């Protein structure tokens, strides 16, 4: 019954009754693009200008995390409360310590969505069918840039390491 949504003007929304009602808080004035929780306590938000926020108390408090990126992050995903990746307009970033520190591991413009599985496999998709794949938890990626002749891929999700959907 618990769900999250984020948006412009630093908006963070939470529901605890399956979406019937939502509480709204704000954190700064940034545009937030994606929110991801691995359990009821550990969650992260990413957004424009390389912004990433972290919570360890179910969203009661959010802490900004320093990332040496100035480009926009559009999506992030974690395989557990330590290992995660974020993608956007310039880089694929990786954390191994719960989002305290982030390494820019791949120059990869125009990725819209990322999914990291507990097996260490991960997928990212983007503009003009841009595609990236990792099998080592995001340390290195095979990246295929998009082609303007193709429609964009907006989202990727995986039920397990063999069942992956891209739209």
N, C-alpha and C positions, 0 to 999 in steps of 0.2 A: 503493500500500500504506500510505501515511501517512494517519492520521485523527485527529481530535480530538473530545473530549467534555468538557463542563463540568457542574457541578452545585452542590449545597449544600455548606456548610462550606468554601468556597474551593477545591473539588476541580477539578483540571485533569488530564485523562487523555489519553494519546497512544499510538497504535499505529504501528508501522512494518512490520508484517507482515499487513496486511489485517484486523486485528481478532482474530487468534489470541491475542495477549497484549497487555496494556496496562500502561503505567507510570503511576503516580499521583503527582502533586505537589499541594501546597496553596499558596494565596496568600491569607492572611488567613482570615476566617471568613464572608465574604459569600456570598450565593447568586448564582451565575453562571447566566445564562440562554442565552447564545449565544456561539459562537466562529466566527470567519471568517478564513480565510487567502487571500491573493491569489496567493501562491507559497510555496515551501518556507521562506522566511525571514520574510515580513511577515504578522503576524496580530494580531487584536484579540479581546478578550473583553468582553462587557457583562453587567451584572447589576443587582441591586437597589440602591436609593439613589443612582442616577445614576453607578454605578461603571463605568469603562472601563479596561482594561489593554491594553498594546501590547507586542509583541515585534518585533525586527528580526533576531533570530538563531535563528529556528526554534523558539522556545519555551524556549531555555535560560534566558533571563532575561525577566521580565515587569515592566513599569514602569507604575504607576498614572498615569492622565491626569486632570487637573482638568477637571470639567464643572460648570457652574453649574446643575445639575439635582438635585433631591432625590427625584424620582419614580423608579420602577423602569424600567430598560431591559430589554426582552425580546428584541430582535433587532437585529443590525447587518449591514450589507453594504457592500462596497467595489467600485468599478468598476476601480480600480487601486491602487497603494500610496500614493496621496495623497488621493483623493476617496472619502468614505464618508458613510453616514447611519446613525442609530440611532433606534429607536422604542420606545415603552413606554406607561406609564400617563399621561403628561402632555404629552410633546413629541415633535416630530421634530427631531433634532439633526443638524448637518451639519459635516463637516470638509473642508478643502481642503489640509491640510498633513500628511497621514498620521496624523491623530489627535492631534497635539500640542495643537491648540486646537479647540474645538467651539462652534458657534453654535446657539442654540435658534431655529429658523427658523419653526416652526409649532406652535401649541397644538393638540394632537391626542390626546385621551385614548383609552385602550383599544385601542392597536394592538399586535398580537401578532407580526407578522412583516414584514420588509421585504426587497426585492430591488432592487439598483441595477445597471443595465446600462451597459456602456462607452459606449453611444450617448448617455447622459445621461438616458434614461428610467428611471423607478423606480416601484415599486408597493409599497403597504403595505396590510395587511388586519387586521381586528380584530373586536371584540365586536359582535354584532348586525349583521354584514355591514358594519361600518365599512370605508371604503376611502379611500385617498389615492393620487394620481398626480402625478408630476413629469416634465417633459420637458427640464429644464435642470439636471440633476445634483443636484437636491435643494435648489436655492436657493428655489424657491417650490413649493407643493403645492396641488392641488385636493383638498379634504378633504370627504368625505361622512360625517357621524357615523352610527353604527349605530342600529338600531331593535330594541328588545327583543323584538319579535315574530318575529325571524329568528334562525336558528342562527348561531353565531360562525364566523368564518373564522380558521383557526389558522396557516396557512402560505401563502407565495407563493414561486414560483420561475419563472425565465424561461430558456428555452434560447437565445433571442435576443430582440430587441426586439419581435417580433411573435408569439412563442409563449410565452404566460404561463399558468401554472396556479395556481389558488387552491383550497384545500381547507378 
